Amino acid sequence: MISLTKDLLDGDRIKIPKHIAIICDGNGRWAKKKGFPRTFGHKAGTKPIENITRDCSELGVKVLTFYVFSTENWSRSYEEVDFLMKLFVEFFIKLRNEARENIRVKHIGITDNLSSELIDEIKRTEKSTENNSGMILNIALNYGSRSEIINVAKNIMHDIDVGNLNVDKINEDLISNYMFTSGLPDVDLVIRTSGEMRISNFLLWQSAKSKLWFTNDFWPDFNYNHLKEAIKYFNVVDS
């Protein structure tokens, strides 16, 4: 069996991004195109998350972040959101029970509006994988970069008010330490599916210097070949 790294190299040296962030877009349109309800696409979208997690771990990626539900997605129909919330419960249980490659799972986002059941499963999954030493897998659920930055500003102001922080100490490193991704490297490569060429309020601070790669294919069709092309593109623009 040929390793993914050897396949990716194709005889040449190639740099693997430390942190890859993926906007998993197009599930609903993928399902509609096939004549199925949008929920069918969301269910199908869990499979590439499993596959790409395994691939990135084998390639040596240090941090992988999936954008699965934004703070703006609450505007969708009640039926679709309710399905997604139940799907996320199943998803975190599966992550916990089938954690591969010694992966550490982390939730980034806010817990407002999430059900107590989902919050409990998130906490259990984080707890059961916290001592794993392999790749860190961030699940950006109920995440929005602007809300994250507002949260950072409030926490900094609080620490200044109580005397734990001097305003003169505020710099880029300090702000990064207040982010949901505190202690993790900034994003090297952002991937977005479905043909949309925008970031959609995703990791704006962390991806300030990222390379951006887009594909017209919908998320349920995303596979290792897409990942390979994105990493090769990262190396071309990084050279």
N, C-alpha and C positions, 0 to 999 in steps of 0.2 A: 504494500500500500504506500503510495507516494504521499509524503507529508504535505500539508498545505503550504508551509513555508517554501519548500523546494519547488512546488508548482508555481507559486507566486514569483519566485526569483527568476525563473526561466533562464538561468545561467548568469544573471546579472545581480549585482548587489542592489538591495532595495531597503529603504528605511520604513520601518513599521511605525505608524503614529502611536504615541503613548495614549492618547485619549481620542476616541471616535464617538461622535454624537449623531444619532440618526432620528430624523423626523419621519415617523411611520405614517405616511399619508396615502389616502386613496382606497381604504378598505371598502367604504360604502359604494364608491363608483365602480370598483372592481366587481362587487356583487351585483350591482344594477346592470352592468354590461352583460353579465351572465344570466340575467333574469331572476335573480334571487333578492330577498330583502337585504337591507344594509347590515343587519345583524349577522348574516351569514359571512359577510366580509370581515367583520370584526373577529369572529371566531377563527376564520382562516388566517388572520393576521398574527395569531399567537405562534403559529408554526415557524415562520421565518425568524421570530425573536429567539426561539430555542436554537435554531440552526446557526444563526449568525453569532449568537453568544458562544456556542461551541467553536465556531471557526475563529473568532477573534481571540478566544482564549488560547487556541493552539498556535496562532500566529505570534503571540506574545504581546498583544495589546494589553496595556495596564488598566485602563478604565474604558468602559463602554456604557454609553447613556442612551436610553430609548425614550423618546417623547411620545407617550401613549395617550395622554388626556390633558388638555390645556384648561386654564381657568375660564377661557372663552367657550369651551365645549358644553358648558351647562345650558347654553341657549338652544341646544338641540331638543328634539321631541322627548317627552317624558319616557316614552317606551324605549327609545334608543339609549338614553342615559341609564335607565334602570337596568337594561340588559348589560350595558358595559360595566356597571358597578358590580353586578353579580359575576360577570366574567372575570373581573379583576380579583375577586375573592378566590375563585377557582385557580386563577393564574398564580397568585402568591402561594397558595397551598402547594401547587405543583412545583414551583421554584424551590420551596423549602424541602420538599420530599425528594426531588430529583436534582438537587444542586450538583452540577457537574464541574469537574476540573477545579475543585476546591474554591469555588466562586463565592465572593462575599456580596450579598444583595443589600442595596440601600434604596430607600425611598427619598426622592427629592421633590418638594412641593409642600403644599399646606394641607392640613387635615380637615379644614372647614368644609362642611357639607358632606363629607364622607361618612358612611354608615359606621356604627360602632363595630360591626362584624368585620368590615374591611380594614379598619384601623387595627383591630386585634390581630388579623392575619398578617398585616404589614409588620407589626411589632414582633410577632412570633418568628417571621422569616428573617428579619434583621438580627434578632437575638440568636437564632440557631445557626446563622452563618457568620457571625461577627468575628469569630476566631479563625476563619478561613484565610489562607495566605495567598490565594491566587488572584485572578482578575477581579476588579470591583465592577459590579453591574448595578448601575443607577437606573431606577425606574422613575421617570418624570411623570408623575400622576397628580392631577390638579395643580399643575405647575404653570407659572407665568413669570417671565423674567422681570417685568415691571413691578409685580407684587413682591417678588423676591428683593428687589432693590429698595422698595419702600420699607420692607421688613428690616433690611440691613440698616437703613437710615434711622429707623426708630430705635433699634438696639444700640447703635452707636450713641445716639442722643441720650438714651437712658444711662449708659455707662459713663458718659460725661457728667450727667446730672448727679449721679451718686458718687462721683469722685474716683471711679475705677479707670478712667481714661482721660488723658490730656489731649486737647484738640490738636496740639502740635505733633502728636504721634500718628495722626491720620495720613496714611499713604496707600498705595495700591495693594501692598501686601496685607496691610491691616484690613482693608475692605474685603479682600479675597477671603480672609479668615472668618468673616461674618456671613459669607455666602453659604447656601445649602451644600456646596461642594468644597467646603473648607478642608484644606489639607490635600486636595487632589490637584493634579496638573491641569492647566488650562486645556481647552479643546484644540486639537491639532487639525481635525478634519470633521466637517459637518456634511452629512449625506441627507438628501431629501428625495423622496419618491413622488410619483404622480404628475410630474411636469410643472409643479408650482415652484417658481424661482424666488422664494422669499423665506425669511427665517421664522416668521410668525411668533415673535415674542419668546424665543427659545435661547436661553443661556447667552444673553446679549453681552454681559460682562466677560464671561468665560471664553467666548468665541471671538473676542476682539481681533485676534490675529489668525483666525482659522482659515484653512482652505475650504472652499465650498464646492461640492459635487452634486449634480442633479441628474435624475433619470426620469424619463417619461413613464416608465413602468410603475404600476401600482404596488403598494407594499406587499400584498400576499404573494406576488410573483418575484419578490426580491430574493436573490440567492447568492451563493459564493462567487459566481462570475461577476455579478454587480460589485460586490465588495472588492474583488481583485482589481477591477477597472478603476474604482474610486481610489484605492491605495496607489495604483500606478500613476493616476493623475496627481495625487498628492506629491509623489516623488518628482514628477515633471515640473510642477510649479514651484517645488521646494528647492530645485537644483540651482 
